[in-house]
Amino acid sequence: MGSFLRKDHPLLAQRIRQAARQGGKIMSLHAMRDDWLMPLAQHMVAPPSEWVSSLAAVAAAVAQSKGVTAPLAVQATEAAKSVAAALLAGQQKAILLGLAATQHPQSEELLGIAGWIADQVGATVGCMGEAANSVGAQWAHALPSDAGMNAAQMVANPPKAMLLLNVETPLDVADAVAARTSFEACDLVVAFTPFKDADIPGADVLLPIAPFTETSGTFVNAEGRVQAFQGVVKPLGQARPAWKVLRVLGNLLELSGFDYESSEAVAAEVLQGCGPDRLSNAVAMPAAITPARSGVERIAPVPIYATDSLVRRAPALQSTTDAKPALLQVGLDLWESLGLHSGDLLQVTQGGGSAELPVTLDASLAPRTVRIPAGLPETSALGRSDQALELSRVAAAQGAAA
């Protein structure tokens, strides 16, 4: 569900491709027919706000086949029945949520319905991590608890001071417009970054830290596999590994728990007693389905070479086709209703920000859906991808009628 599989998770894509070659049935729920370079048994294509109802239709089809009560009052479509039949007939089965699903405003509802289906058909449920250490972050309790706030809550209710670790605000946050306003409201914004040219509007202080290549550390991948590594070169100049900078700050503030002598000591404490069974994807079923939105909806994949500050500064990677300038891709319904031509320049307005982008047709997109990548300078002024979006023509392509 909601995965640009080949670019978001290329290694996992290869495993799934091998499963397809051995007879596995692969099915997709997305806002477009993304080319995964493998045969798909079923495509379910719908605008993002209809993903919950589309998945609930699969649950209804499973319930109908098993003679049990469906968790939500939704009519099973033919596509949903096909997916349900494959899940019921399969032997080894998994339901996976991709990045667009885990970042979805109704991600908890999607996960809850996926869990119900999995229980009924004997499948596992997985969330494909957004970064190399997503699982490790959970093991380290890098999650809000008690009176803590998540990133969106911090932006909405800015604290007096903000510490940013490896964050280039316009490119690494879901809503750069709101983040800029939030940082301006803080008394102090301190950014830990390896780059003196880091784009962090509102930062009062830049503290130099080493990139991961210049320090030792530990990753925990999506399988729960622990992978340690060593720094291959010394940090440049006065830069230091981020954990050392944080340790010194903790010591200066006379805080407890900042006495580590090595990154290995940090990892040893974090990993003590940890294992794959520590994580759970179980959430409650939604009581009802939120009605689908009206108007144009956006899917916003982050290009593979725009995901972090290191790849964004790699000249070789930025010379590839995956690093091409942003395009506004629209489906056939919008293409025809707006009378567009390839290369027309459109203004996109979303969340109090706007951008001007050349347009191209992608007939595989769901109705009312556009694809506008995130994580790029050309689109960083736009708001969150789930906010209301407006399109207006700025200029016609050369040679096309205005």
Secondary structure, DSSP 8 states (H G I E B T S, - for coil): ----HHHH-HHHHHHHHHHHHTT---EEEESS----SS--SEEEE--GGGHHHHHHHHHHHHHHHHT---SS-----HHHHHHHHHHHH-SS-EEEE-HHHHTSTTHHHHHHHHHHHHHHHT-EEEE--SSTTHHHHHHTT-S--TT---HHHHHHS--SEEEEES--HHHHSS-HHHHHHHHHHSSEEEEEES-TT---TT-SEEEEB--GGGS-EEEE-TT--EEEE--SS---TT-B-HHHHHHHHHHHTT-TT---SSHHHHHHHHHTT--GGG--------SS------SBEEE----GGGSSHHHHT-HHHHTSGGG----EEE-HHHHHHTT--TT-EEEEEETTEEEEEEEEE-TTS-TTEEE--SSSGGGTTS--TTS-EEEEEEE--TTS--
